[in-house]
Amino acid sequence: MNAQQPLPLIGVTMGDGAGIGPEVIVPAVLDAATLGRCRPVVIGDAARLREAARILGTDCEIVTVEAPAAAESVPGRINVIDLGLLPADLPWGVLSTEAGNAAYEYIRLAARLALAGEIDGICTAPLNKEALHAAGHVFPGHTELLAHFTGVEEVSMMLSTEKVKVIHVTTHIGLIDAVNRIEPGLVERTVRRGHEAMVRAGVPEPVIGVCGINPHAGENGLFGYGEEEEKIVPALETVRRDGIDARGPLPADTAFFLASRGDYDLIVAMYHDQGHGPVKVLGIEAGVNLTVGLPVIRTSVDHGTAFDIAGTGKAEAGSMIEALRQAAEMSTAR
């Protein structure tokens, strides 16, 4: 980065205030390495952050700002755009429509600020889907919310850990629906989005492994009904003609092992659990969720609201620190 270039402004949405979001945000935005990479501005609730800091025993100054540009990035200070939507007596670890609605509003404001160029990227703490729905906002999660607010019809979810990165062709739908939705065009677009994200992240010629749908990737028609040949192979032939190194269809049970030892820079999973299971085994503590295909950078922790430990000070901030790192790096690369 040029010495004169200001550090990127990253909007950090607080997620569900009844969960561990506030407790992972406080140490993450105070972290010296974070402050060396970006200027974080929390979009959330100042009182809830102060309560989280008290629980953690963290001495810091939590300052309300009207706009991201007003944030001062100095050690010991947390800048927050305070929407003031949470009741003062909101219990920790309990489903709340108020917290679900607030999480929705944090995302809406972050998307507006990003599209207006007031922040360079978005980093999200976890929301609770049940609380979001109870508040009347029927979206599967952050990915779909951000696509809605930014006017994008199709995005992809990518999970990133130190050992393996995976992008998903389908995510929050049932398995039967996922298989029906997979078709060559969707596979092709997903591979292209993954390739672009890896190039942006500093891998100029990524090697991409593409999973099959059936066990053993169909084993030449032995398993399934030819889904690999019908739905995946045509997409791979198309992207290869454009110079993208996409290999497969691969048996999913070995693809992630090969990726973890360095054979592949990115794995393309066909459905949610095919990608999420191995990634969470290999590195959930510092895993990061990226939304690929948006007009703005968005990263997130790769864990949920953890209601069972919310308000206890036990939550680990490693995934949030890593999410901020990747948001800063990809925002700078833009």
SEPATOR-122097 format. One line per 10 residues: number of its first residue (from 1); their letters; for each residue x, y, z of N, C-alpha, C. Coordinates in steps of 0.05 Angstrom, whole numbers. Layout:
BEGIN
NUM	a	X/Y/Z/X/Y/Z/X/Y/Z  ...
//
This chain:
BEGIN
1	mnaqqplpli	17/-24/0/0/0/0/18/25/0  10/45/-15/24/70/-16/23/83/12  46/94/21/48/105/48/28/128/52  22/143/30/3/165/32/-26/157/30  -31/133/22/-59/124/18/-72/117/45  -95/129/51/-107/124/77/-116/95/79  -116/85/104/-126/58/108/-155/56/101  -164/33/91/-193/31/84/-211/33/108  -234/46/103/-255/47/124/-273/22/121  -275/7/143/-291/-17/142/-314/-14/162
11	gvtmgdgagi	-338/-17/151/-362/-17/168/-366/-44/180  -368/-45/207/-371/-70/222/-399/-71/233  -416/-88/221/-443/-89/231/-444/-108/256  -460/-100/276/-460/-113/302/-474/-139/303  -491/-145/282/-505/-170/282/-527/-170/303  -534/-194/313/-555/-197/333/-543/-189/360  -554/-168/372/-543/-158/397/-547/-176/421  -564/-197/418/-567/-216/440/-547/-239/438  -532/-240/416/-511/-260/413/-483/-250/420  -463/-264/410/-435/-257/417/-423/-236/400
21	gpevivpavl	-438/-225/380/-428/-204/363/-413/-182/377  -427/-168/397/-413/-147/411/-387/-156/425  -387/-180/436/-364/-190/450/-340/-197/432  -345/-203/407/-323/-208/389/-314/-183/375  -332/-164/372/-325/-139/359/-306/-122/376  -312/-120/402/-296/-103/419/-266/-109/418  -258/-134/423/-229/-139/421/-218/-138/393  -235/-144/373/-225/-145/345/-219/-117/335  -236/-98/341/-232/-71/330/-211/-56/347  -205/-65/371/-184/-53/387/-157/-65/381
31	daatlgrcrp	-156/-88/368/-132/-103/362/-112/-85/347  -87/-85/355/-67/-68/343/-63/-75/313  -63/-101/307/-60/-109/279/-83/-99/262  -108/-100/273/-131/-90/258/-127/-60/252  -119/-45/272/-116/-16/269/-93/-9/250  -75/-28/246/-53/-24/226/-62/-30/198  -85/-42/195/-95/-50/168/-118/-33/158  -135/-24/177/-159/-10/168/-169/9/190  -190/24/184/-204/41/203/-232/30/207  -236/14/228/-262/2/233/-282/22/245
41	vvigdaarlr	-307/21/235/-329/36/246/-352/17/251  -360/14/275/-382/-4/282/-409/9/275  -426/-7/263/-454/2/258/-471/-15/276  -481/-3/298/-495/-19/318/-507/-3/340  -500/-11/365/-511/0/389/-489/6/409  -484/31/415/-462/39/432/-465/28/460  -490/28/471/-494/18/498/-488/-11/500  -495/-27/479/-490/-56/480/-460/-61/478  -446/-45/463/-417/-49/461/-404/-42/488  -414/-22/502/-403/-15/528/-408/-38/548
51	eaarilgtdc	-432/-50/546/-438/-73/563/-419/-96/557  -414/-101/532/-395/-123/524/-367/-117/534  -358/-92/532/-332/-85/542/-330/-89/572  -352/-83/586/-353/-87/616/-350/-117/622  -365/-133/608/-364/-163/612/-336/-173/607  -323/-163/587/-296/-172/579/-274/-160/597  -281/-140/613/-261/-126/629/-243/-109/613  -253/-99/591/-236/-83/572/-240/-53/577  -219/-39/581/-220/-10/586/-216/3/559  -237/16/549/-236/30/523/-256/52/522
61	eivtveapaa	-253/70/502/-271/92/498/-289/85/474  -315/85/479/-334/79/457/-348/105/450  -342/115/426/-350/141/417/-370/140/394  -392/154/397/-412/155/376/-404/176/355  -406/167/329/-400/186/307/-424/186/289  -427/209/275/-450/212/257/-446/199/229  -420/197/221/-413/187/195/-386/174/196  -380/155/178/-354/142/178/-330/161/177  -333/182/161/-311/201/158/-303/214/184  -322/215/203/-316/228/229/-301/210/248
71	aesvpgrinv	-297/185/241/-284/166/259/-255/172/262  -245/171/286/-216/174/292/-205/147/300  -186/137/284/-175/111/289/-151/113/307  -155/111/333/-133/113/352/-135/89/372  -113/80/383/-114/58/403/-133/64/426  -148/44/434/-166/46/457/-192/59/451  -198/65/426/-223/79/418/-239/61/399  -265/59/404/-283/46/385/-303/66/375  -304/70/349/-322/88/336/-348/73/329  -371/84/335/-396/70/329/-417/90/318
81	idlgllpadl	-429/82/296/-453/96/287/-476/83/302  -488/97/321/-507/85/340/-535/88/330  -548/66/323/-576/67/315/-595/66/338  -585/59/361/-602/60/386/-628/44/384  -627/20/373/-651/4/368/-655/-18/389  -636/-22/407/-639/-44/426/-649/-33/453  -667/-48/466/-675/-40/493/-652/-43/513  -651/-26/533/-629/-27/552/-628/-53/567  -651/-66/571/-652/-91/586/-652/-116/569  -643/-114/544/-643/-137/526/-626/-160/539
91	pwgvlsteag	-638/-183/543/-623/-205/555/-603/-217/535  -581/-228/545/-562/-242/528/-572/-270/523  -568/-280/499/-573/-308/493/-602/-316/491  -620/-296/486/-648/-301/484/-659/-290/458  -674/-306/443/-685/-297/418/-701/-271/422  -697/-251/404/-710/-225/408/-717/-214/380  -742/-206/377/-750/-193/352/-736/-165/349  -732/-152/372/-719/-126/371/-690/-129/361  -676/-149/370/-649/-154/361/-649/-163/332  -668/-179/324/-670/-187/296/-675/-163/277
101	naayeyirla	-693/-145/285/-698/-121/269/-673/-103/268  -660/-100/291/-636/-83/292/-615/-93/273  -610/-120/273/-590/-132/256/-596/-125/227  -621/-127/220/-630/-120/192/-623/-91/186  -629/-73/204/-624/-44/200/-594/-38/198  -578/-53/214/-548/-48/212/-538/-55/184  -548/-77/173/-540/-85/146/-550/-65/125  -574/-56/128/-585/-37/109/-569/-12/108  -561/-1/131/-545/23/132/-517/18/121  -505/-5/128/-478/-11/117/-478/-13/87
111	arlalageid	-499/-25/75/-500/-27/46/-503/0/34  -519/18/46/-523/45/35/-497/61/37  -483/58/59/-457/73/62/-436/62/42  -436/36/38/-417/25/19/-422/34/-10  -448/33/-17/-455/41/-45/-450/70/-49  -451/86/-28/-446/115/-30/-416/121/-29  -400/101/-24/-371/105/-23/-361/116/4  -378/115/25/-370/126/51/-354/105/67  -357/80/60/-340/59/72/-329/42/48  -307/29/53/-294/14/32/-301/-16/32
121	gictaplnke	-312/-25/54/-319/-53/56/-337/-57/80  -349/-81/82/-367/-88/104/-357/-114/117  -356/-114/143/-350/-138/158/-372/-143/178  -384/-167/177/-409/-171/193/-405/-191/216  -416/-183/239/-419/-202/261/-444/-218/256  -447/-241/269/-469/-260/262/-496/-249/270  -516/-255/253/-544/-250/260/-557/-277/265  -581/-275/277/-596/-300/282/-620/-301/263  -620/-321/246/-641/-323/225/-669/-324/236  -672/-338/259/-699/-341/270/-709/-313/280
131	alhaaghvfp	-691/-298/293/-698/-271/303/-703/-253/279  -688/-255/258/-692/-239/234/-720/-244/223  -727/-269/220/-753/-276/210/-776/-268/228  -771/-270/254/-792/-262/274/-797/-232/272  -777/-217/264/-780/-188/261/-793/-181/234  -800/-201/218/-814/-196/193/-796/-193/169  -770/-200/172/-751/-197/149/-744/-226/140  -758/-235/120/-755/-263/112/-733/-266/91  -709/-267/101/-685/-272/84/-670/-295/97  -657/-312/80/-642/-335/92/-618/-326/109
141	ghtellahft	-606/-302/103/-583/-293/118/-571/-269/107  -546/-263/116/-532/-239/108/-528/-238/77  -520/-260/66/-514/-261/37/-537/-251/20  -561/-261/26/-584/-254/11/-593/-225/17  -590/-217/42/-597/-190/50/-580/-169/35  -554/-174/33/-536/-155/20/-541/-155/-10  -548/-178/-21/-555/-179/-50/-579/-162/-55  -599/-164/-37/-624/-148/-39/-618/-118/-37  -602/-110/-18/-597/-82/-13/-579/-69/-34  -563/-86/-48/-545/-75/-68/-555/-80/-97
151	gveevsmmls	-579/-92/-99/-591/-96/-125/-578/-117/-142  -566/-137/-130/-552/-158/-144/-570/-183/-144  -574/-196/-167/-591/-219/-168/-578/-245/-159  -552/-247/-162/-539/-272/-156/-511/-268/-145  -506/-280/-122/-480/-278/-109/-472/-306/-100  -447/-309/-91/-438/-335/-81/-426/-331/-53  -429/-352/-37/-416/-353/-10/-389/-367/-12  -369/-354/-1/-342/-366/0/-334/-368/29  -324/-391/38/-312/-394/64/-282/-396/61  -268/-382/79/-239/-381/76/-226/-387/103
161	tekvkvihvt	-208/-407/103/-191/-412/127/-162/-413/117  -144/-416/136/-116/-418/129/-110/-442/111  -125/-464/116/-119/-489/101/-134/-492/75  -159/-482/74/-176/-487/51/-195/-464/47  -202/-459/21/-223/-440/14/-243/-454/-4  -269/-448/1/-290/-461/-14/-312/-441/-21  -321/-443/-46/-343/-427/-56/-366/-446/-62  -391/-437/-58/-414/-454/-60/-431/-448/-84  -439/-468/-99/-458/-464/-121/-486/-459/-111  -494/-473/-90/-520/-468/-76/-514/-467/-46
171	thiglidavn	-532/-453/-31/-527/-451/-2/-552/-458/14  -569/-438/20/-590/-442/40/-616/-452/27  -615/-476/16/-639/-489/6/-636/-519/12  -658/-533/11/-658/-562/16/-641/-577/-4  -632/-601/3/-614/-616/-14/-627/-623/-41  -652/-632/-40/-666/-639/-65/-668/-614/-83  -675/-591/-71/-677/-566/-86/-650/-558/-97  -629/-563/-82/-602/-555/-90/-594/-571/-116  -599/-597/-115/-592/-613/-139/-607/-604/-163  -633/-597/-159/-649/-588/-181/-640/-561/-192
181	riepglvert	-630/-544/-174/-622/-517/-182/-595/-517/-197  -578/-536/-191/-551/-536/-204/-554/-541/-234  -542/-524/-249/-542/-527/-278/-517/-514/-289  -509/-520/-314/-482/-511/-323/-478/-481/-321  -498/-465/-326/-494/-436/-325/-488/-427/-297  -502/-438/-277/-497/-430/-249/-469/-440/-240  -462/-464/-248/-435/-474/-241/-414/-456/-254  -417/-449/-279/-398/-432/-292/-395/-405/-279  -417/-392/-272/-416/-366/-259/-403/-367/-232  -408/-389/-218/-396/-393/-191/-365/-396/-194
191	vrrgheamvr	-357/-412/-213/-328/-416/-217/-315/-389/-224  -328/-374/-242/-316/-348/-250/-315/-329/-226  -335/-328/-210/-334/-310/-186/-312/-319/-167  -309/-345/-164/-288/-355/-146/-260/-348/-157  -257/-351/-183/-231/-344/-196/-225/-315/-192  -245/-298/-197/-241/-269/-193/-234/-261/-165  -247/-274/-145/-241/-269/-117/-213/-277/-110  -204/-300/-120/-177/-309/-114/-156/-291/-126  -161/-282/-151/-142/-263/-164/-141/-237/-148  -164/-227/-139/-165/-203/-123/-150/-207/-96
201	agvpepvigv	-151/-231/-86/-137/-237/-60/-107/-242/-64  -97/-240/-88/-69/-242/-93/-59/-268/-104  -77/-285/-114/-69/-310/-127/-75/-307/-157  -55/-300/-173/-60/-292/-201/-70/-315/-219  -62/-340/-213/-71/-363/-229/-80/-385/-211  -103/-382/-198/-112/-403/-179/-119/-429/-192  -113/-451/-178/-121/-477/-186/-147/-484/-171  -168/-489/-186/-194/-492/-174/-204/-521/-177  -210/-534/-155/-221/-561/-155/-252/-559/-152  -266/-573/-170/-295/-572/-171/-307/-599/-162
211	cginphagen	-322/-599/-141/-334/-624/-131/-356/-634/-149  -360/-660/-148/-384/-672/-160/-408/-669/-142  -430/-680/-151/-454/-680/-135/-458/-707/-120  -453/-728/-134/-457/-755/-123/-432/-766/-109  -434/-787/-93/-410/-800/-82/-391/-808/-104  -365/-803/-100/-344/-809/-119/-348/-794/-145  -362/-771/-144/-368/-755/-168/-382/-772/-189  -399/-791/-180/-415/-807/-198/-402/-833/-207  -375/-835/-204/-360/-859/-212/-369/-868/-240  -366/-850/-259/-372/-856/-287/-401/-868/-291
221	glfgygeeee	-420/-855/-277/-448/-864/-280/-457/-885/-261  -439/-896/-244/-447/-917/-225/-466/-907/-204  -462/-881/-195/-479/-869/-175/-493/-845/-187  -519/-843/-181/-535/-821/-191/-545/-826/-219  -552/-804/-232/-565/-806/-258/-551/-788/-279  -524/-788/-277/-509/-772/-296/-508/-743/-291  -513/-735/-266/-514/-706/-259/-487/-692/-265  -465/-705/-260/-439/-692/-264/-436/-685/-294  -441/-704/-311/-438/-700/-340/-458/-679/-350  -482/-678/-339/-502/-660/-348/-499/-632/-337
231	kivpaletvr	-492/-629/-312/-494/-604/-298/-467/-590/-293  -445/-606/-292/-419/-594/-285/-399/-594/-307  -396/-616/-321/-376/-618/-342/-378/-596/-363  -402/-590/-374/-403/-568/-394/-393/-541/-384  -398/-535/-358/-388/-510/-346/-358/-510/-345  -346/-532/-337/-317/-534/-335/-304/-531/-363  -315/-543/-383/-305/-540/-410/-305/-511/-419  -326/-497/-412/-328/-469/-420/-307/-451/-406  -304/-454/-380/-285/-437/-366/-256/-443/-373  -251/-469/-379/-224/-476/-387/-216/-463/-413
241	rdgidargpl	-235/-460/-431/-229/-447/-456/-221/-418/-452  -229/-406/-429/-221/-379/-422/-196/-378/-405  -183/-400/-401/-158/-400/-387/-160/-404/-357  -184/-410/-347/-187/-415/-318/-180/-445/-313  -163/-449/-294/-154/-476/-287/-173/-489/-267  -195/-500/-278/-216/-512/-262/-215/-542/-267  -212/-558/-246/-209/-587/-249/-231/-602/-236  -241/-623/-249/-262/-639/-237/-280/-650/-259  -303/-661/-251/-314/-662/-223/-298/-681/-206  -293/-672/-181/-277/-687/-162/-294/-700/-140
251	padtafflas	-287/-724/-131/-300/-735/-107/-297/-716/-83  -319/-708/-72/-317/-688/-50/-303/-699/-25  -303/-726/-22/-291/-737/3/-261/-735/2  -249/-731/-21/-220/-728/-22/-211/-699/-31  -229/-684/-43/-222/-658/-53/-212/-639/-31  -225/-640/-8/-217/-622/13/-191/-630/26  -185/-656/28/-159/-665/37/-137/-655/18  -142/-658/-8/-122/-648/-27/-118/-618/-26  -140/-604/-22/-138/-574/-19/-122/-567/6  -127/-581/28/-114/-574/53/-84/-579/52
261	rgdydlivam	-74/-596/34/-46/-600/31/-34/-583/9  -51/-567/-4/-40/-547/-23/-44/-553/-52  -59/-575/-59/-62/-582/-87/-81/-563/-102  -100/-551/-87/-120/-533/-98/-120/-507/-82  -123/-484/-96/-126/-459/-82/-155/-454/-73  -173/-465/-88/-202/-461/-82/-217/-486/-89  -237/-493/-73/-255/-515/-79/-283/-504/-84  -296/-514/-105/-324/-507/-111/-341/-530/-101  -358/-523/-81/-377/-543/-70/-404/-539/-83  -418/-561/-86/-444/-559/-100/-467/-551/-82
271	yhdqghgpvk	-465/-557/-56/-486/-550/-37/-475/-544/-10  -491/-533/8/-483/-522/33/-465/-540/50  -475/-564/58/-461/-580/76/-436/-593/64  -436/-596/38/-412/-607/24/-388/-589/29  -393/-563/30/-371/-544/34/-367/-536/63  -389/-532/78/-387/-522/105/-375/-543/124  -383/-568/121/-373/-588/140/-343/-590/141  -329/-595/118/-300/-597/119/-286/-571/128  -297/-548/120/-284/-522/127/-286/-519/158  -308/-525/170/-311/-521/199/-293/-541/214
281	vlgieagvnl	-289/-564/203/-270/-583/216/-241/-572/214  -235/-560/192/-207/-552/186/-200/-524/198  -220/-508/206/-212/-482/216/-234/-463/223  -254/-471/238/-276/-453/244/-267/-430/262  -247/-434/279/-240/-413/298/-231/-387/284  -217/-390/261/-207/-367/246/-219/-367/218  -241/-380/214/-254/-380/188/-268/-354/182  -269/-348/156/-282/-324/147/-302/-330/124  -324/-317/125/-345/-319/105/-344/-294/87  -341/-299/61/-341/-276/42/-365/-279/23
291	tvglpvirts	-377/-256/17/-398/-256/-4/-385/-246/-30  -385/-263/-50/-372/-258/-75/-392/-251/-96  -387/-229/-110/-406/-220/-132/-420/-194/-125  -417/-184/-101/-429/-158/-94/-412/-135/-105  -424/-111/-107/-408/-88/-115/-391/-77/-93  -393/-88/-69/-377/-80/-46/-364/-105/-33  -342/-101/-19/-329/-122/-5/-345/-129/20  -350/-155/25/-363/-163/49/-350/-189/60  -341/-187/85/-331/-211/99/-346/-215/125  -345/-238/136/-359/-244/161/-345/-266/176
301	vdhgtafdia	-351/-267/202/-342/-290/218/-355/-315/207  -342/-338/211/-354/-363/203/-365/-378/227  -381/-364/243/-394/-377/265/-420/-362/270  -437/-374/286/-463/-362/292/-464/-344/316  -488/-339/326/-492/-321/348/-485/-333/375  -483/-360/376/-474/-374/401/-489/-364/426  -515/-366/425/-531/-357/447/-524/-370/473  -513/-395/472/-507/-410/496/-484/-398/512  -467/-382/499/-445/-369/514/-446/-338/513  -467/-327/500/-469/-298/498/-471/-285/525
311	gtgkaeagsm	-456/-264/529/-456/-249/554/-439/-260/576  -423/-281/569/-406/-294/589/-377/-286/586  -370/-273/564/-342/-266/560/-325/-288/549  -337/-311/542/-322/-334/533/-317/-335/502  -330/-317/487/-328/-318/458/-300/-311/449  -291/-326/428/-264/-321/416/-267/-301/393  -249/-281/392/-250/-260/372/-233/-266/347  -220/-290/346/-202/-295/324/-214/-294/297  -238/-304/293/-251/-303/267/-258/-275/259  -266/-258/278/-272/-230/271/-247/-215/264
321	iealrqaaem	-225/-220/278/-200/-207/270/-192/-215/242  -195/-240/236/-187/-250/209/-206/-239/188  -232/-237/194/-251/-225/176/-245/-196/170  -237/-181/190/-228/-153/186/-203/-152/169  -184/-170/174/-160/-171/158/-166/-175/128  -183/-194/123/-189/-200/95/-206/-177/82  -224/-165/97/-239/-142/87/-220/-119/80  -201/-114/97/-181/-93/92/-164/-98/68  -155/-123/66/-137/-130/43/-152/-129/17  -176/-139/16/-191/-139/-9/-202/-111/-16
331	star	-208/-95/4/-216/-68/-1/-193/-52/-13  -169/-56/-2/-145/-42/-12/-140/-51/-40  -143/-77/-46/-137/-88/-72/-156/-77/-93  -180/-69/-84/-199/-58/-103/-188/-34/-118
//
